[in-house]
């Protein structure tokens, strides 16, 4: 890490991370940690990169959803209200059931792809 600086620290989804590491793999050999990360992202990413980006953009339209929340929702892909509430458990935001249902509705559009 000597001589390197952080250029950007925006949260990215597992799918976007997988895409970045696969691009890096084309440039040269991956380190041990990068190989582990690639395997992890292949195992746990649930959407294609295009669908993940589209879903994040749709989730950002819901009120009080920050990018980090949208990314976490895409990565975890909750199936019900209880799982979705766990994502916001430590936040000082309160969501009414209608907002949470609308988030689940958006997820359902991508669930069957």
Buried (B, 14 or more C-beta within 10 A) or exposed (E): EEEEEEEEEEBBBBBBBBBBBBEBEEEEEBEEEBEEBBEBBEEEBBBEBEBBBBBBEBBEEBEEBEBEBBBBBBBBBBEEBEEBEEBBEEEEEEBEEEBBEBBBEBBEEBEEE
